[in-house]
Amino acid sequence: MKTFEENWTAWIDGELSETERAEFEATLEDRLGAETERNDALKLGAFLKRELQPRAMGNEEFFHHQLRERIAHEEATPVEESRPILRETWWSIRRLLWLGATSLAIFAVCTYFVKREQPAPNQSEYLTQILNSRVDPSVNPDATVSIFQTKDDKVTVLWVDGLKSLPTDYAAK
């Protein structure tokens, strides 16, 4: 069974059958007022349909062309449900390989320039300073200085035994 509002809307729109219309009109208390309201609603509907027309779409042919192309493309390449869709990402294997190779090349070039061998002097100035210093026998009577050098490894070991203090001219520098 329809509610009063459903019957009212169907009566205004003219969608009730003859028997339903007669039954509904019998339930109206003020039929003349209802007829006036119905005519006003129909006038308002006609006015709105006339005045509120949808705007014409620009480039209709282009829009329809795009839709047809998209539909044709989707019909031409059906998606297989058994095969997963692989998306192309920025971190593809090829890009990762290029990035790794480039990083290694940059590292090699930087290492070459940083680790370039500088021609090392034969002796450091500290060793020359110590060799030219004399151990004062009055201050350090039992002091001995032994020097061990290897030219291949560029290492010099200075073994000082019994030295109580450094020479004054060495400490001053």
SULHUGI-V969942 format. One record per residue. N is the residue number from 1. RES is the residue in one small letter. SS is DSSP state (H for helix, E for strand, C for the rest). OMEGA is omega in radians with two decimals (NA if undefined). BURIAL is 1 if it has 24 or more other ideal C-beta (glycine too) atoms within 12 Angstrom, else 0. Layout:
N RES SS OMEGA BURIAL
N RES SS OMEGA BURIAL
//
This chain:
1 m C -3.11 0
2 k C 3.07 0
3 t C -3.13 0
4 f H -3.11 0
5 e H 3.12 0
6 e H 3.10 0
7 n H 3.13 1
8 w H 3.14 0
9 t H 3.13 0
10 a H 3.11 0
11 w H 3.13 1
12 i H -3.12 1
13 d H 3.13 0
14 g C -3.08 0
15 e C 3.13 0
16 l C 3.05 0
17 s C -3.08 0
18 e H -3.11 0
19 t H 3.13 0
20 e H 3.14 0
21 r H -3.13 0
22 a H 3.11 0
23 e H -3.11 0
24 f H -3.14 1
25 e H 3.11 0
26 a H -3.13 0
27 t H -3.12 0
28 l C 3.13 0
29 e C -3.12 0
30 d C -3.06 0
31 r H 3.14 0
32 l H 3.09 0
33 g H 3.12 0
34 a H 3.11 0
35 e H 3.11 0
36 t H 3.13 0
37 e H 3.10 0
38 r H 3.12 1
39 n H 3.11 0
40 d H 3.13 0
41 a H 3.12 0
42 l H 3.09 0
43 k H 3.13 0
44 l H 3.12 0
45 g H 3.13 0
46 a H 3.11 0
47 f H -3.13 0
48 l H 3.10 0
49 k H -3.12 0
50 r H -3.02 0
51 e H -3.06 0
52 l C 3.09 0
53 q C 3.09 0
54 p C -3.14 0
55 r C 3.10 0
56 a C -3.10 0
57 m C 3.09 0
58 g C 3.11 0
59 n C -3.10 0
60 e H -3.11 0
61 e H 3.12 0
62 f H 3.13 0
63 f H 3.13 0
64 h H 3.11 0
65 h H 3.12 0
66 q H 3.13 0
67 l H 3.14 0
68 r H 3.11 0
69 e H -3.14 0
70 r H 3.12 0
71 i H 3.13 0
72 a H 3.13 0
73 h H 3.13 0
74 e H 3.11 0
75 e H -3.11 0
76 a H -3.13 0
77 t C 3.12 0
78 p C -3.14 0
79 v C 3.09 0
80 e C -3.09 0
81 e C -3.11 0
82 s C -3.11 0
83 r C 3.11 0
84 p C 3.14 0
85 i C 3.13 0
86 l C 3.11 0
87 r C 3.06 0
88 e C 3.12 0
89 t C 3.14 0
90 w C -3.08 0
91 w C 3.10 0
92 s C -3.10 0
93 i H -3.12 0
94 r H 3.14 0
95 r H 3.10 0
96 l H 3.10 0
97 l H 3.12 0
98 w H 3.12 0
99 l H 3.11 0
100 g H 3.14 0
101 a H 3.12 0
102 t H 3.13 0
103 s H 3.11 0
104 l H 3.13 0
105 a H 3.12 0
106 i H 3.10 0
107 f H 3.14 0
108 a H -3.14 0
109 v H 3.13 0
110 c H 3.13 0
111 t H 3.13 0
112 y H -3.09 0
113 f H -3.13 0
114 v H -3.04 0
115 k C 3.10 0
116 r C -3.10 0
117 e C 3.03 0
118 q C 3.09 0
119 p C -3.09 0
120 a C 3.07 0
121 p C -3.10 0
122 n C 3.13 0
123 q C 3.07 0
124 s C -3.11 0
125 e H 3.08 0
126 y H 3.11 0
127 l H 3.11 0
128 t H 3.12 0
129 q H -3.11 0
130 i H 3.14 1
131 l H -3.14 0
132 n H 3.12 0
133 s C 3.08 1
134 r C 3.07 0
135 v C -3.11 1
136 d C -3.09 0
137 p C 3.13 0
138 s C 3.13 0
139 v C -3.10 0
140 n C -3.05 0
141 p C -3.07 0
142 d C -3.07 0
143 a C 3.05 0
144 t E 3.14 0
145 v E 3.10 1
146 s E -3.10 0
147 i E 3.09 0
148 f E -3.12 0
149 q E 2.96 0
150 t E -3.11 0
151 k C -3.10 0
152 d C -3.10 0
153 d C -3.14 0
154 k C -3.12 0
155 v E 3.04 0
156 t E 3.12 0
157 v E 3.12 0
158 l E -3.11 1
159 w E -3.14 0
160 v E -3.09 0
161 d E 3.08 0
162 g C -3.12 0
163 l C -3.13 0
164 k C 3.12 0
165 s C 3.09 0
166 l C 3.08 0
167 p C -3.07 1
168 t H 3.14 0
169 d H 3.07 0
170 y H -3.10 1
171 a H -3.12 0
172 a H -3.09 0
173 k C NA 0
//
